[in-house]
């Protein structure tokens, strides 16, 4: 299926890849070692892509044909938000990315994002 907004889909895929890769998170989000000048990425940016910019995390099934191709992709996002939402809701404000990704619950987010990357590409 062709999606209506392929650029937004690419942003979703990039966010999922970032959430799925603990080494990337440590290197980029914590150590701030960027691939090139002018590049920036952090946890907040990736959460904003999924929840605010594309709305894919808010209602994955409504995004089929928009940024997602099918039910399997929507289900993968639902699995991710099932673990990401409670974690985000439990966090105090103003935590550094290093503090978030070191929480025990973070491993479930990484696993769900890895599964999503295997489906959404």
Secondary structure, 3 states (H helix, E strand, C coil): CCCCCHHHHHHHHHHHHHHHCHHHHHHHHHCCCCCCCCCCCCHHHHHHHHHHHCCCCCCHHHHECCCECCHHHHHHHHHHHHHHHHHHHHCCCCCCHHHHHCCCCHHHHHHHHHHHHHHCC
